[in-house]
Amino acid sequence: MNNETSSIFDMAKAMPSLVNTDSLRTAAPFKNLFPIQETTLNRIISDMKRFGFDSGHPIVVWAGHNLTVVDGHTRLLAAIKLGFPQVPVVLKEFTDEADALEYAIGSQRNRRNLTDAEMMKCISALDQRKKKGPQKDRAALGKSADRTAMILGTSRSRVEKIRSILAHAPEEIKDAIKSGNLTINKAYVITMEKVKTDKYSNADEFRKGRLAALGLDIGKIAKSRIEFELKRPPSIQLTKKEAAELLTVISATLIIELNKLTMKGND
């Protein structure tokens, strides 16, 4: 740690301190996490020309990591373009890069809604920095998804969808999300359909597998509904005659609905 860094480090960390602009360091993953938008940069430059650098929104710096900028890259670039010799910073300590990354993501999330592309990039960065160890069980993966969802301000389901896309989607699908041409939900549907198709060696095997999965899903729905009915008092359980009548109704309904799935011209 050089003399300037040491003196800065000794300052009160809770309050913004003025630091030489050229002393600050930008580095991955922080500088690449949220690409600087030209329109936002120009707006901040315009504001700084009129009012100066707002010390109420200082640049957040990882003090013990060579004064690496964790949050405030756009504000820093605006100050550099305007020739500001010093900028207000807040010095923070983090246990490791993953801890600092969580802070950077949380800061952005608190200021605005993250786009699908940003959310995908954040989850990828967070997952890459998780400590590697034995294969996690489903409970551990669920806890991981819950924590990631909390950091991003989204749902666990969305985190799991994005992880599936990162793991299985072809690059053109990921690129479409990055460019804003495809949403996470649509990309997930396409990806999972591809995953299912890839399990089979030909179209006939895929159709058989899809048919079996459809039958299983319908059976699960029926079973769940029947289990609910079994919780009712015995006095109102169905008679054999009522069960037979219900079966007739269900069969007729299923035939109507399944016919909607058949392709025209097929037997």
C-alpha positions as CSV (number, residue, x, y, z in Angstrom):
1,M,0.0,0.0,0.0
2,N,1.6,3.3,-1.0
3,N,1.7,6.4,1.1
4,E,-1.3,8.1,-0.4
5,T,-3.3,4.9,-0.1
6,S,-2.3,4.6,3.5
7,S,-3.3,8.1,4.4
8,I,-6.6,7.8,2.6
9,F,-7.2,4.5,4.4
10,D,-6.8,6.2,7.8
11,M,-9.5,8.8,7.1
12,A,-12.9,8.4,8.6
13,K,-14.6,5.8,6.4
14,A,-18.2,6.7,7.2
15,M,-18.0,10.2,5.7
16,P,-17.1,11.1,2.1
17,S,-13.5,12.1,1.6
18,L,-11.9,14.0,-1.4
19,V,-9.5,11.8,-3.3
20,N,-7.4,12.5,-6.3
21,T,-9.3,11.2,-9.4
22,D,-6.2,9.6,-10.9
23,S,-5.7,7.6,-7.6
24,L,-8.9,5.5,-8.2
25,R,-8.7,2.2,-10.0
26,T,-11.3,0.6,-12.1
27,A,-11.2,-3.2,-12.7
28,A,-13.3,-6.2,-13.5
29,P,-15.8,-7.5,-12.5
30,F,-17.1,-4.1,-11.2
31,K,-16.4,-1.9,-14.3
32,N,-18.0,-4.4,-16.6
33,L,-21.0,-5.3,-14.6
34,F,-23.2,-2.4,-15.6
35,P,-21.9,-0.9,-18.9
36,I,-22.0,2.9,-18.9
37,Q,-24.9,4.3,-21.0
38,E,-24.0,7.3,-23.1
39,T,-27.3,9.0,-22.4
40,T,-26.9,8.6,-18.6
41,L,-23.3,9.8,-18.8
42,N,-24.2,12.9,-20.8
43,R,-27.0,13.7,-18.3
44,I,-24.6,13.4,-15.3
45,I,-22.0,15.5,-17.1
46,S,-24.6,18.2,-17.7
47,D,-25.6,18.2,-14.0
48,M,-22.0,18.3,-12.9
49,K,-21.3,21.3,-15.1
50,R,-24.0,23.2,-13.3
51,F,-23.8,22.0,-9.7
52,G,-20.5,20.2,-9.4
53,F,-20.0,16.7,-8.0
54,D,-22.8,15.9,-5.5
55,S,-21.1,14.7,-2.4
56,G,-24.4,13.1,-1.4
57,H,-23.7,10.4,-4.0
58,P,-20.0,9.7,-3.5
59,I,-18.0,7.0,-5.3
60,V,-17.8,3.8,-3.3
61,V,-14.2,2.5,-3.1
62,W,-12.8,-0.8,-1.8
63,A,-10.2,0.7,0.5
64,G,-8.0,-2.4,1.0
65,H,-8.0,-3.4,-2.6
66,N,-5.9,-0.7,-4.3
67,L,-8.7,1.9,-4.1
68,T,-10.8,-0.1,-6.6
69,V,-14.1,1.5,-7.6
70,V,-17.0,-0.7,-6.6
71,D,-19.9,1.7,-7.4
72,G,-20.0,5.0,-9.2
73,H,-18.2,4.3,-12.5
74,T,-20.4,6.6,-14.5
75,R,-20.0,9.4,-12.0
76,L,-16.2,8.9,-12.0
77,L,-16.1,9.0,-15.8
78,A,-18.2,12.2,-15.9
79,A,-15.7,13.8,-13.4
80,I,-12.7,12.7,-15.5
81,K,-14.2,14.2,-18.7
82,L,-14.9,17.5,-16.9
83,G,-11.3,17.5,-15.6
84,F,-12.2,17.3,-11.8
85,P,-8.9,16.8,-10.0
86,Q,-10.7,15.3,-6.9
87,V,-13.9,13.5,-6.3
88,P,-15.8,12.5,-3.1
89,V,-15.5,8.9,-2.1
90,V,-16.6,6.6,0.7
91,L,-14.1,3.9,1.7
92,K,-15.5,0.4,2.4
93,E,-14.0,-2.9,3.4
94,F,-15.2,-6.2,2.0
95,T,-14.3,-9.7,3.0
96,D,-13.7,-10.8,-0.6
97,E,-14.7,-10.1,-4.2
98,A,-18.0,-11.8,-3.9
99,D,-18.9,-9.6,-1.0
100,A,-18.0,-6.5,-2.9
101,L,-19.9,-7.7,-5.9
102,E,-23.1,-8.2,-3.9
103,Y,-22.8,-4.7,-2.6
104,A,-22.3,-3.3,-6.1
105,I,-25.4,-5.1,-7.4
106,G,-27.5,-4.1,-4.4
107,S,-26.5,-0.4,-4.9
108,Q,-27.7,-0.5,-8.5
109,R,-30.9,-2.4,-7.6
110,N,-31.8,0.2,-5.0
111,R,-31.6,3.0,-7.6
112,R,-33.5,1.4,-10.5
113,N,-35.0,-1.8,-12.0
114,L,-32.4,-4.1,-13.5
115,T,-33.0,-5.1,-17.1
116,D,-33.1,-8.8,-18.1
117,A,-29.6,-8.5,-19.6
118,E,-28.2,-7.0,-16.4
119,M,-29.9,-9.6,-14.2
120,M,-28.4,-12.4,-16.3
121,K,-24.9,-10.8,-16.2
122,C,-25.2,-10.3,-12.4
123,I,-26.2,-13.9,-11.7
124,S,-23.4,-15.2,-13.9
125,A,-20.9,-13.1,-12.0
126,L,-22.2,-14.1,-8.6
127,D,-22.3,-17.8,-9.5
128,Q,-18.7,-17.7,-10.9
129,R,-17.4,-16.5,-7.5
130,K,-19.1,-19.0,-5.3
131,K,-16.8,-21.3,-3.4
132,K,-16.4,-24.6,-5.3
133,G,-17.0,-27.7,-3.3
134,P,-18.9,-31.0,-3.3
135,Q,-22.0,-31.2,-5.5
136,K,-24.8,-29.2,-3.8
137,D,-28.1,-30.9,-3.0
138,R,-31.4,-29.4,-3.9
139,A,-31.9,-27.8,-0.5
140,A,-28.5,-26.0,-0.8
141,L,-29.3,-24.9,-4.4
142,G,-32.6,-23.6,-3.2
143,K,-31.0,-21.5,-0.4
144,S,-28.5,-20.2,-3.0
145,A,-31.3,-19.1,-5.3
146,D,-33.1,-17.4,-2.4
147,R,-30.1,-15.4,-1.5
148,T,-29.4,-14.4,-5.1
149,A,-33.0,-13.4,-5.5
150,M,-32.7,-11.2,-2.4
151,I,-29.6,-9.5,-3.7
152,L,-31.2,-8.8,-7.1
153,G,-34.6,-7.9,-5.7
154,T,-36.4,-10.5,-7.8
155,S,-38.0,-13.9,-7.3
156,R,-36.3,-17.3,-6.7
157,S,-38.2,-18.6,-9.8
158,R,-36.6,-15.9,-12.0
159,V,-33.1,-16.7,-10.7
160,E,-33.6,-20.4,-11.4
161,K,-34.9,-19.6,-14.9
162,I,-31.8,-17.5,-15.6
163,R,-29.5,-20.2,-14.3
164,S,-31.1,-22.7,-16.6
165,I,-30.6,-20.3,-19.6
166,L,-26.9,-19.7,-18.6
167,A,-26.4,-23.5,-18.3
168,H,-28.2,-24.7,-21.4
169,A,-29.1,-22.0,-23.8
170,P,-27.1,-21.5,-27.1
171,E,-25.2,-18.3,-27.4
172,E,-27.7,-16.8,-29.9
173,I,-30.4,-17.0,-27.2
174,K,-28.1,-15.3,-24.6
175,D,-27.2,-12.6,-27.2
176,A,-30.8,-12.0,-27.9
177,I,-31.4,-11.3,-24.2
178,K,-28.4,-9.0,-24.0
179,S,-29.6,-7.0,-27.0
180,G,-33.1,-6.8,-25.5
181,N,-34.8,-8.8,-28.3
182,L,-35.8,-11.7,-26.1
183,T,-37.2,-11.7,-22.5
184,I,-36.1,-14.1,-19.8
185,N,-39.4,-15.9,-19.8
186,K,-39.4,-16.5,-23.6
187,A,-35.8,-17.5,-23.6
188,Y,-36.5,-20.0,-20.8
189,V,-39.3,-21.6,-22.7
190,I,-37.2,-22.0,-25.8
191,T,-34.2,-23.3,-23.8
192,M,-36.2,-25.9,-21.9
193,E,-37.9,-27.1,-25.1
194,K,-34.4,-27.5,-26.6
195,V,-33.2,-29.4,-23.5
196,K,-36.2,-31.8,-23.8
197,T,-35.5,-32.3,-27.5
198,D,-31.8,-33.0,-27.0
199,K,-32.6,-35.9,-24.7
200,Y,-33.9,-37.9,-27.6
201,S,-32.1,-39.3,-30.6
202,N,-34.9,-38.6,-33.1
203,A,-38.3,-37.0,-33.5
204,D,-40.3,-40.1,-32.8
205,E,-38.5,-40.7,-29.4
206,F,-39.2,-37.0,-28.6
207,R,-42.9,-37.3,-29.4
208,K,-43.2,-40.5,-27.2
209,G,-41.4,-38.8,-24.4
210,R,-43.5,-35.7,-24.6
211,L,-46.7,-37.8,-24.7
212,A,-45.6,-39.7,-21.5
213,A,-44.7,-36.4,-19.8
214,L,-48.1,-35.0,-20.7
215,G,-49.9,-38.0,-19.3
216,L,-47.9,-37.8,-16.1
217,D,-48.6,-34.1,-15.6
218,I,-52.4,-34.6,-16.1
219,G,-52.3,-37.5,-13.7
220,K,-50.5,-35.4,-11.1
221,I,-53.2,-32.7,-11.4
222,A,-56.0,-35.2,-10.9
223,K,-54.2,-36.8,-8.0
224,S,-53.7,-33.5,-6.3
225,R,-57.4,-32.6,-6.6
226,I,-58.5,-36.0,-5.3
227,E,-56.2,-35.7,-2.3
228,F,-57.9,-32.5,-1.5
229,E,-61.3,-34.2,-1.6
230,L,-60.1,-36.9,0.7
231,K,-59.7,-34.4,3.4
232,R,-63.4,-33.7,3.5
233,P,-65.6,-35.5,6.1
234,P,-66.4,-39.1,5.2
235,S,-70.2,-38.3,5.2
236,I,-69.8,-36.4,1.9
237,Q,-67.4,-38.8,0.1
238,L,-68.6,-40.0,-3.4
239,T,-70.7,-43.1,-3.8
240,K,-69.6,-45.6,-6.5
241,K,-72.4,-44.4,-8.7
242,E,-71.3,-40.8,-8.4
243,A,-67.7,-41.8,-9.0
244,A,-68.7,-43.5,-12.3
245,E,-70.7,-40.5,-13.4
246,L,-67.8,-38.2,-12.6
247,L,-65.5,-40.5,-14.7
248,T,-67.9,-40.1,-17.6
249,V,-67.8,-36.3,-17.3
250,I,-64.0,-36.2,-17.0
251,S,-63.5,-38.6,-20.0
252,A,-65.7,-36.4,-22.2
253,T,-63.9,-33.2,-21.1
254,L,-60.5,-34.8,-21.7
255,I,-61.4,-35.9,-25.2
256,I,-62.6,-32.4,-26.1
257,E,-59.4,-30.8,-24.7
258,L,-57.0,-33.3,-26.1
259,N,-58.5,-33.0,-29.5
260,K,-57.4,-29.4,-29.4
261,L,-53.8,-30.7,-29.4
262,T,-54.1,-32.8,-32.5
263,M,-52.8,-31.5,-35.8
264,K,-55.3,-31.1,-38.6
265,G,-55.3,-34.0,-41.0
266,N,-53.8,-36.5,-38.5
267,D,-55.7,-39.6,-37.4
